[in-house]
Amino acid sequence: MRIGSPELVNDSQISTIVEYSQGKVRLWYSVDQEYSEFLTTENADAFLLGLLILAMEHNENIYIDGMISERLFYHLTHYLMKILTLLIPSLHQIKIFPKELNSGKITQVQNGVATGFSGGIDSFCTFIDHFIEKIPTSYKITHLVFNNVGSHGAGGQELFRKRYQRLLKFAQEYELPFIKIDSNLHQILKLNFQNTHTTRNVSAVLLFQKLVGKYFYASAHKYEDCIIKESPDGAVIDPAAIHLLSTETTEFISTGCQYSRVEKTIKVSEFEPSYRYLDVCVHAVNRAENCSQCWKCARTLLTLEILGKHKLYTKVFDLEKFAKIRSSYIKSLKQNQNPLAQEVIALAVARNYDLNSTLKL
């Protein structure tokens, strides 16, 4: 695989030509013009990380016609690729050949503190911890980020746009910049998003090394359930992997593993804006709202029900729709060995909650 040197197009898009065994493609990322001054053209870090798993899948070494961060190069070649092959055994460890390594900091760094904000339980919890609650000034969130690198599924760019517009109102309530990053990365990778979301999302953030000094990556699992081995869920490696994506300029921090999903949900359920903006759905296609019936909506609603908080969320969930699938979901939950599913069962037991009871609408 050969990755060209990044080029700035029309002040708001950065792109490069990529050649590999499947052909030649142009990979691009775009932002609103007001953020174009922060785009990093000096290093090809974003493109390298975005395409790393694709090259590993095809067992192709990567040649880069430009500079990359020396720190990132060291982390990828010595540690991260090994972790990725343990997570996804079909991947191969490859070699990376950059034209040059950049060991100095990129100039004009703003040292912003950012996190991705999708409106889910993980991102809300991260926001509460690092903006609402007391936190050292250098760790307080200054920017929110919203990416289009595969998480919007069949809804694609249109759903990305609608979700952004909906969550923009939340960012405006707290007078925070909300950076929208669009890309065609998901059209090139065509890999399972659940297993590759970390490198995808971080690749987009690496475009902003002139702006972001610290980035909090909202991780899904508590430490006890994180492990470096084969898994369909890439989040299990977060505490071991996220910091390895840092550069001389931008530090990536895994956060949220100190809590169980139930503990996060309790924290979020005490934060009023979540009643208006919580978005956990994995089946949304045409509209930026919760379907109230997919496995993720159902798991969240059942947790809120056991906590006695579900009626607070009638602006973002349809409880009548949930009631129709509730019994079948509970039955499937009891057979589900996923740690996050088992947490809900444990919560019901701890609170002496009868899962056979009828949902109170």
C-alpha positions in Angstrom: 0.0 0.0 0.0 1.2 3.5 -0.9 -0.2 6.6 0.8 0.4 9.9 -0.9 1.3 13.1 0.9 -1.8 14.9 2.3 -3.1 17.8 0.3 -5.5 20.6 1.3 -8.4 21.0 -1.1 -10.8 24.1 -1.0 -9.6 25.1 2.5 -11.9 22.5 4.1 -11.0 19.1 2.8 -7.7 17.2 3.2 -7.1 14.2 1.0 -4.6 11.8 -0.6 -4.3 9.1 -3.2 -4.0 5.5 -1.8 -2.8 2.7 -4.0 -3.1 -1.0 -2.9 -3.8 -4.4 -4.2 -7.5 -3.6 -4.7 -6.8 -0.5 -6.8 -6.4 3.3 -6.5 -8.7 5.4 -4.3 -8.8 8.9 -2.9 -9.3 9.1 0.9 -10.6 12.4 2.2 -11.7 14.0 5.4 -13.6 17.3 5.4 -14.5 19.9 8.0 -16.4 23.2 8.2 -14.3 26.0 6.8 -14.0 27.7 10.2 -11.8 24.8 11.4 -9.7 24.5 8.3 -6.8 26.5 9.8 -6.2 23.6 12.3 -6.0 20.9 9.7 -2.7 19.0 9.9 -1.0 18.7 6.5 2.5 18.3 7.9 2.0 14.7 9.0 0.1 11.9 7.3 -0.8 10.3 10.7 -4.6 10.4 10.1 -4.3 8.6 6.8 -1.8 6.0 8.1 -4.0 5.1 11.1 -7.2 5.1 9.1 -5.8 2.6 6.6 -3.7 0.6 9.0 -6.1 -2.3 9.5 -7.0 -2.4 5.8 -3.3 -2.9 5.0 -3.0 -5.5 7.8 -6.0 -7.4 6.4 -4.4 -7.6 2.9 -0.9 -8.2 4.4 0.6 -5.2 2.6 3.4 -3.1 3.9 2.7 0.7 3.9 4.8 3.2 2.1 4.1 6.9 2.9 5.1 9.8 0.7 5.3 12.2 3.6 6.1 12.6 7.3 4.5 10.8 10.2 4.8 11.2 13.9 7.9 9.4 15.3 6.0 8.6 18.5 3.0 7.2 16.6 5.3 5.2 14.3 7.1 3.7 17.3 3.8 2.8 19.1 2.3 1.2 16.0 5.2 -0.9 15.0 6.3 -2.1 18.4 3.0 -2.5 20.2 -0.4 -1.7 18.5 -0.1 -4.1 15.6 0.5 -7.0 17.9 -2.6 -6.0 19.9 -4.7 -5.8 16.8 -3.6 -9.2 15.6 -4.7 -10.7 19.0 -8.1 -8.9 18.6 -8.5 -9.9 15.0 -6.4 -13.0 14.3 -6.9 -12.7 10.5 -4.8 -9.6 10.5 -1.0 -9.6 9.7 1.8 -7.6 11.2 3.2 -5.5 8.5 6.0 -2.9 8.1 5.6 0.8 7.7 8.0 2.9 5.6 7.5 6.7 5.9 9.5 9.2 3.8 10.4 10.9 7.1 9.7 10.8 10.8 8.6 14.0 12.6 10.0 14.1 16.2 9.2 17.7 16.8 5.9 19.2 17.9 3.7 20.7 15.2 3.7 24.5 15.5 0.8 26.7 16.5 -0.7 24.1 18.9 -3.8 25.3 20.8 -3.8 22.6 23.5 -7.6 22.1 23.3 -9.3 19.3 25.3 -11.7 17.4 23.1 -14.0 14.3 23.2 -16.3 12.7 20.8 -20.0 13.3 21.5 -22.6 11.0 20.0 -25.2 11.5 22.8 -24.8 7.9 24.1 -24.3 6.8 27.6 -20.5 6.6 27.3 -20.1 10.1 25.7 -22.5 11.7 28.2 -20.6 10.1 31.1 -17.3 11.5 29.7 -18.8 14.9 29.3 -20.2 15.0 32.9 -16.8 13.8 34.3 -14.7 16.3 32.3 -17.0 19.4 32.1 -19.8 19.3 34.6 -17.9 17.9 37.6 -14.8 19.4 39.1 -11.7 18.7 37.0 -8.2 20.2 36.7 -8.3 23.0 34.2 -6.0 21.3 31.7 -8.4 18.3 31.6 -11.6 20.3 31.1 -13.3 19.8 27.8 -13.1 22.7 25.4 -14.4 21.1 22.2 -16.8 18.3 21.1 -16.2 16.2 18.0 -18.7 14.3 15.8 -17.4 11.9 13.1 -18.7 10.2 10.0 -16.4 7.2 9.7 -18.9 4.3 9.8 -21.1 4.6 12.9 -24.1 5.8 10.9 -24.6 2.5 9.1 -27.2 2.5 6.3 -28.2 6.0 7.2 -24.8 7.2 5.9 -24.1 10.9 5.3 -27.7 12.0 5.7 -28.1 10.4 9.1 -24.7 11.9 10.1 -25.9 15.3 9.1 -29.3 14.9 11.0 -27.6 13.6 14.2 -25.1 16.4 14.1 -27.8 19.1 13.8 -29.8 17.5 16.7 -26.7 17.3 19.0 -25.5 20.8 18.0 -28.2 22.2 20.2 -26.7 20.5 23.2 -23.2 21.9 22.4 -24.7 25.3 22.0 -26.3 25.1 25.5 -22.8 24.8 26.9 -21.3 27.2 24.4 -18.8 24.6 23.2 -17.5 24.3 19.6 -18.9 21.1 18.0 -16.5 20.0 15.2 -18.0 17.9 12.4 -15.6 15.6 10.5 -16.9 13.9 7.4 -15.0 11.2 5.5 -15.2 8.5 2.9 -13.1 6.2 5.1 -16.0 3.8 5.7 -16.5 3.4 2.0 -12.9 2.3 1.5 -12.5 0.0 4.6 -15.8 -2.0 4.3 -14.8 -3.7 7.6 -16.9 -4.4 10.7 -17.3 -1.1 12.4 -17.7 -2.5 15.9 -14.2 -4.1 15.7 -12.5 -1.2 14.1 -14.1 2.0 15.5 -11.1 3.0 17.6 -8.6 3.5 14.7 -11.3 5.0 12.5 -12.4 7.7 15.1 -8.9 8.5 16.2 -7.7 8.9 12.6 -10.2 11.7 12.2 -9.0 13.4 15.4 -5.4 13.3 14.2 -6.3 15.9 11.6 -6.5 18.4 14.4 -3.1 18.0 16.1 -2.8 21.8 15.9 -6.0 22.2 18.0 -6.3 19.2 20.2 -3.7 18.6 23.0 -5.8 16.0 24.9 -8.6 13.8 23.6 -10.8 11.6 25.8 -11.9 8.4 24.1 -15.1 7.2 25.8 -14.5 3.5 26.3 -17.4 1.0 26.7 -16.3 -1.6 29.1 -15.2 -1.6 32.7 -11.6 -2.6 33.4 -12.6 -6.0 34.7 -14.1 -6.9 31.2 -11.2 -5.5 29.1 -8.9 -8.1 27.7 -6.4 -8.5 24.8 -7.7 -11.4 22.9 -10.0 -12.2 19.9 -13.3 -10.4 20.2 -16.0 -9.0 17.9 -16.0 -5.8 20.0 -12.8 -3.7 19.5 -13.6 -1.7 22.7 -12.2 -4.5 24.9 -8.6 -3.4 24.1 -9.2 0.3 24.7 -7.2 0.8 28.0 -4.2 -1.0 26.5 -4.5 0.6 23.0 -5.8 4.2 23.1 -2.7 5.8 24.5 -0.6 4.1 21.8 -2.3 6.4 19.2 -0.8 9.5 20.8 1.6 11.8 18.9 4.2 14.4 20.1 1.3 16.9 20.0 -1.9 15.0 20.8 -2.5 12.7 23.8 -5.3 10.1 23.6 -6.8 9.0 26.9 -9.1 6.1 27.4 -11.9 7.0 29.9 -15.0 5.4 31.3 -13.4 2.0 32.1 -13.5 2.9 35.8 -17.3 2.5 35.7 -19.7 -0.3 34.9 -22.3 0.5 32.3 -24.9 0.5 35.0 -22.9 3.0 37.0 -22.6 5.2 33.9 -26.3 5.0 33.3 -27.0 6.1 36.9 -24.7 9.1 36.5 -26.2 10.1 33.2 -29.8 9.6 34.5 -29.1 12.4 37.0 -28.1 14.8 34.2 -31.2 16.6 32.9 -30.0 17.3 29.3 -29.8 13.5 28.8 -33.6 13.4 29.0 -33.6 15.5 25.8 -30.5 14.3 23.9 -29.8 10.7 24.8 -29.2 8.7 21.6 -28.2 5.0 21.8 -29.9 3.5 18.7 -28.2 1.2 16.3 -31.1 0.9 13.9 -31.7 4.5 13.0 -31.7 5.1 9.3 -34.0 7.9 8.1 -34.4 9.9 11.3 -32.0 10.9 14.1 -34.0 9.3 16.9 -34.1 6.2 19.0 -36.2 3.3 17.6 -36.9 2.1 21.2 -36.7 -1.6 20.0 -33.2 -2.4 18.9 -31.0 -4.3 21.3 -29.2 -1.2 22.5 -32.3 0.9 23.0 -33.9 -2.1 24.8 -30.9 -2.6 27.1 -30.8 1.1 28.0 -34.5 1.3 28.6 -34.6 -1.8 30.7 -31.7 -0.4 32.8 -33.5 2.9 33.2 -36.7 1.0 34.1 -35.0 -1.0 36.9 -33.5 2.3 38.2 -37.0 3.9 38.1 -35.9 6.5 35.6 -37.5 5.4 32.3 -40.4 7.9 32.5 -37.8 10.8 32.4 -36.9 9.8 28.9 -40.2 10.0 27.1 -38.9 12.8 24.9 -36.3 10.5 23.3 -37.9 7.0 23.7 -41.3 5.5 22.8 -42.2 3.4 25.9 -45.1 1.8 24.1 -42.9 0.5 21.4 -40.5 -0.8 23.9 -43.3 -2.5 25.8 -44.1 -4.6 22.6 -40.6 -6.2 22.6 -39.8 -6.1 26.3 -40.7 -9.7 27.1 -38.8 -11.2 24.2 -35.8 -8.9 24.9 -35.7 -10.0 28.6 -35.8 -13.6 27.5 -32.8 -13.1 25.1 -31.0 -11.1 27.8 -31.0 -14.1 30.2 -29.2 -16.1 27.5 -26.7 -13.4 26.6 -23.2 -13.8 28.1 -22.1 -10.3 27.1 -20.8 -8.5 30.2 -23.0 -5.5 29.5 -26.1 -7.7 29.3 -25.2 -9.5 32.4 -24.8 -6.2 34.3 -28.6 -5.6 33.7 -29.5 -8.9 35.1 -27.3 -8.3 38.1 -28.9 -4.9 38.7 -32.3 -6.5 38.7 -31.2 -9.1 41.3 -29.5 -6.5 43.4 -32.6 -4.3 43.5 -35.1 -7.2 43.9 -36.7 -6.1 40.7 -39.2 -8.6 39.1 -38.4 -8.7 35.4 -41.7 -10.5 34.8 -43.6 -7.4 36.0 -45.4 -5.2 33.5 -43.8 -2.0 32.3 -45.4 1.1 33.9 -45.9 3.6 31.1 
